[in-house]
Amino acid sequence: PVVTVIALGIPTIFGGAIITEQVFKVNGLGQLLITAIYANDLPMVQTLAFIFAALTVLFNLIADLLYGILDPRIRYD
């Protein structure tokens, strides 16, 4: 469970960056997403949503692979 919590927490950091960037007026992916939403820039919104989704899938894959390395009872055939 610890591996899962850590692996799913990393993409959440990027999602939390949206709020943090708005509060502290820092430019980044979160600011870019908010600007694209206000400007109705649909391709940019879709691209950033895809990046956040890809990060989630990637870190889930990393968590699954780490289970195989850390727990000898789990084998991948």
C-alpha positions, 0 to 999 in steps of 0.5 A: 500500500505504501508504494501505491500511496506514493505513486498516486501522490506524485501526479496529485502534486501536479494537480495541486500545482494549479491551485498553488500557482494561482495563490502565489501567482507563479507561472507554470502548467497550472497557470497555463491551464487556467489561461487556456480555459479563460481563452477557450483554447480547447487544444491546449486544455486537452493537451494539459489534461492528457499530460496529467492523465498520462502522468497518472497512468505512468506512475501507476505502471511504476507502482505495479513494477515496484510491487514486483521488485519489492515483494518476492511473492509477486511474479510477472510471467 
